[in-house]
Amino acid sequence: MDKLELLLDTFKGTNSENPLFSLWKHFPHVDRDPQQLAEVHVDFYNKYDFDLMKISPHGRFPVVDYGCTVDTEYDPITGSTRCAHCCIETLSDWQTLESTSVGEGELGKQIEVVRLIQKKLAFLPKMMTVFSPLMVASKMDPNLVTNIRTNPEIIIESMNILLDDITEYAEASIDAGAEGIFLASQHFRQTELTFEEVKRFEIKFLEKFLSRINKKAEFTVMHVHGEDIKFKEAADQMKVEALNWHDRLTWPSLSEAADIFPKGLLAGIDETRSLVNGKPEDIQNNILDSIKQSKQADNRIIIAPGCVIPITAPEKNIEIIAKTIKKTREG
């Protein structure tokens, strides 16, 4: 059975083999160059032999082509970055937003990353990172909440442009070799927006995106970011093959999630604590516990982090995860 078939069986709960696993992280200082970013992803896979690859561009890749300037500095823990200058400074700036060409510029670079990885790892299921339209808008506009409440119709019109561009980018990523999409949302949790506003500006657009991309992608994984999340709402409303969340930091636990959502679950690794500072036995026990819960959930759980693993995580600790899972597979 090839890796993609095994992955899809896992999402459906028909994987009779050992649990799958995956890890992903940012690669600061090389993630602005497609060739280098592709190479470090391939090297990362070759070192740890996981079952699914999440391709991780730098954290502001979707907003560059609209006029944002990305800082050259990186977060020392996550390896992500921020905007040095945002393209939306006033509400009226939203009215001048124009669609971008996904085959060119920064988005074109990320599609090239997929193409380069596919040449080396055609057999490995790969999912390209895509941010929700509201998440992209929030990275472009530091005053987004105020602007939404001042003139929501202007924001809605502009977000439809973002939706089309994001969908075309996701489709182009699949054409380049990605089998799936990793769809990130930061708004299924307590934010400045009310949940009624989230329904209008996040959920509505996510549903439109999924109705289009699900016709093309083999699978979509949704990342529900943060703590105190609305996991059940995501499980009920998002038509995806799997959910990813910080199960070691927030509700629900793996076993609780398995009762709520009948498809795939990507979670289990305590990436912010034991992976960084834990003793070898702490990391091993974390993985063994996740494997146990996966077996109780029809092997629907892919052992994975709740988000990018910190770039401060020692390689020896990552190796413990890979070795523990390998030993389990060998019986």
N, C-alpha and C positions, 0 to 999 in steps of 0.2 A: 504494500500500500504506500503510495507516495505521500509526501508531506501535506500537500493541499487536501487530498482526500481524507487524510487522518484528521486534519484540522477541522474540516467541515463536519466530519462524523462527531468530533468532540463537541461542536456547537449544538448538534442534534441529540447528544447523549447516547450515541451508538458506538463510541470508541471503547473497544474491549481491551485496548492495550494500556500501558502505563501513562500517567498524566504527562501532558506536554508542558514545556516551559519556554519563557522568553524574557529578555531583559532589553531595556533601551535607555539611552542617555543622550545628552548633548555633547557635541564635539567642538568646544570653543577653539578659536584661532585657526581652524581649518574649514569651518562650516560656511565660509563665504565663497569658497571655490568648489565648483561641482566635482572636479576630478579628485581633489583631496577628500571631500566629504564622502564620495562613493567608496574610495579606498579604505577609509577608516571604518565604514560600515561593514565592508567585506572582511576586513581584518578582525573586527569584533566578532562576527559570526564564526569565522574560522577558528578563533581561539576558544569559544565556549559552546559551539555547536547547538544553538537553540533551535526551536521548531517553527518560529515565526519571527519575522523582522518588522519592526516599526522603524520607518525611515524618519529621522529627526532633523529637519532643517533648523536654522537659528530661529529664535522665538519671535522675530518681527518680520519674517519673510513675506507675509501676505500684504504688508502695507507699504513696502518700498516703492512699488510701481505707481502708487497713487501720490507719491511726493514726500513720504516720511523719510527722515534721515536716521539711520541706525547708529547707536553709540558703538565705539570700538571696544569699550570695556565689557566685561562679562560678570555675571553674578558668580562669586567665588565658590558657591555651594552647588547651585543647579546648573551653572554653565550657560544659562540663558542670558538674554540681553534686553535692552530697552531702547526706546526712541530718544535720540538727542533732540529731534525736532519733529513735531506732529504736523501733518498736513492740514488738519482741521483746527483752526484757531478761533473761528467764530461760527455761529449758526449759518450764516450766509455761505460759508465755504462748502457746506453740504450741497448747496444748489449748483455748484460748479463741478461736482464730482463726475468724472467721465470713466467709462469702461476701459479696462486695460487689456492688452493682448497677452493671453496666457502662454503663448509660445515664445514670448520674448521677455526681456528684462529679468527681474528676480524670480518670477514664477517660472519662466523658461529655464532658468538655471536649475531649479528643483526638479523639473521634468527630465532634464539631462542627467541628474543624479540617479533617478530611477532607471533610465536607459543604461547607464554605465553599470549599475549594480546587476541589472538583469543579464547582462553579458556574462557575468561571473557566477551568478547564483540563480539561474533560471528555474531550478528545482525547488527553491525555497519560497514559501508564501511570504509576500511582502505587502505591507499596508502603508500607504502614504498619509502623512499627517495633514489634516485639514481642520481649520478652525471654523466655528460657527460664524455666520454673518454678524451676529451681535458681538461676538468676541473680537472679530476683526475691527468692527466699528469702534469698540472701546479702546483698541490700541491706536486708532487714528485720532480719536477725540477725547482729550482728558476731561471735557465737560459734557460728556455724552448724556448723562442722566438729566442734567439741567436742560439740555437742548431737546431731549425727548419730550419733556414736560412743557417746554415752551412752544414747540411746533412739531408735534408728532408726525404730521403728514409729510413734512420735508424729509424727516429721517426715514420714514417708511419708503418713500420714493427712492432715496439713495441706497437703502439696504437691498432693494430689488436689483439694483446694479451690482452690488457686492455679491448677492446670491447667484446671479448669472455667471459672474466671473469665477466665483469659488466652485460652482458646479462644472464649468468648462475645465477648470484646472484639475479637478478630481477626475474627470473623464479622460483628460489628456494623460494624467498619471497612470491610469489603467491601460491606456493604449501603449504607453511606454514600457509596461511590464509589471506594474503593481496589480496584484490580484484583488486587494481589498483597500478599504479606507479606514483610517483611524480618525474619527470625528470627535473633536474636543469641544466641550462646553463648560464654561465657568459660571453658569447661571441657574443650575439646578441646586441652589443653595441660597442662604440668606445674603442678599446684596442690598445696595441702595434702592434697587427696583423692587416694587411690589410683585407678588406672583402674578397678578393680573397683567402687569406690564410685561413680565417675562413671557406669559402666554402669547401676547401680541407681538413682541419684538424678538423672541427667541424661538419658542416652540413652533409657532406658525411657519417660520422660515426653515427650521430644521425639518419639519414635515415635508415642505416643498422640495428641499434638497434631497431627502431620502426617497421621495417618490420618483425622482429622476435618476439618482445614482444607483438605486437598487436594481434597476433594469440592466445595468452594465457591470457592476462589481460582483465578484464571487461572494463577498461578505463585507459587512460594515461593523466595526467595533466602535462603540461610543464611550468616550472618556468623560465620566462625571466628576469634575474636579472639585476639590476642597473638602471641608468638614461640614457636619450637620447638613448633609445633602438630602435632596428629595429623590431618593433612590426609587421608591415605588412609583412616583410620577414618571420618571424616566423609563422604568420597566414597562409601565402601562401604555405610554404614549409614543415611544420611539420604536419604529420598526427596524430593528437592527438584529444582527446575529449574536452579538455579545456585548456585555457591559464591562467597563473597567473603572475601578474606583479605589480609594485609599482604605481598604478594609481593616488595616491595622491601626488606623487613626480615627475612624469614624464608623458609625452604624451604616449598613448592616455588616455582621460577620459573614464569613463565607457560607456557613450553613444556613443562616437566615436569608441571605441573598438567593441561595439555591431554591428556597421555598417560594420566593417572590417572583423570580424570573426563570422561565423554563428553558432558556437557551444557554449560550456560552457565558462564562464568567472568567475574566482575566484579573487575578488578584492573588494575594497570599504572601507576598514578600514584604517584610518590614524594612522598606528601603531607607527610611529616615533615621532609624535608630540602630537596630542590631546589625544591619549591613555596614554601617559606618563605624560604629564603636563597639559592637558586640563581640563577645568571646566566640571562638569557633563553635563551641557547643550551643551557644544561643542561636547562631545562624542555622546550624544543622537542625536544631529542634523546631525552629520556625518553619523550615522547609518540610520536615517530616509531618508536622501538624497540618500544613496545607495539603500535602499529599493525602493524608488520612481523610480530610474533609472532602477532597476531590473524589475519592473513591466512594464516599457516602452520597455524593451528588452525581452519580452515574458518570464519573470522569468528565463532567462538563466544565471543570475548572482548569484553566491553563495557569500554571504557576507563574506569576508575573508581578512586577511592581505596581503600586497605585499611581505612579507618575514616573517621570524620568528619575533614574537613580542619581544621587549626588555624584558630582565629578570627584568628590573627596573620598568616595568609597574605595578602599584598598583593593587592588586586584586579587590579593590572596583571599579576600572575603567573597568576591564574586566566584572565584574558583571553588570555594566550599559549596556554593549553591549547585554549580554544575556537577561537581563530584558526587554530591549527595543524591541528586536526581539520577545520575548515571548508575550509581550503586543500587538504587531502588529498582531500576530497570533490569539490572543483571540478576536481581533476586537475592 
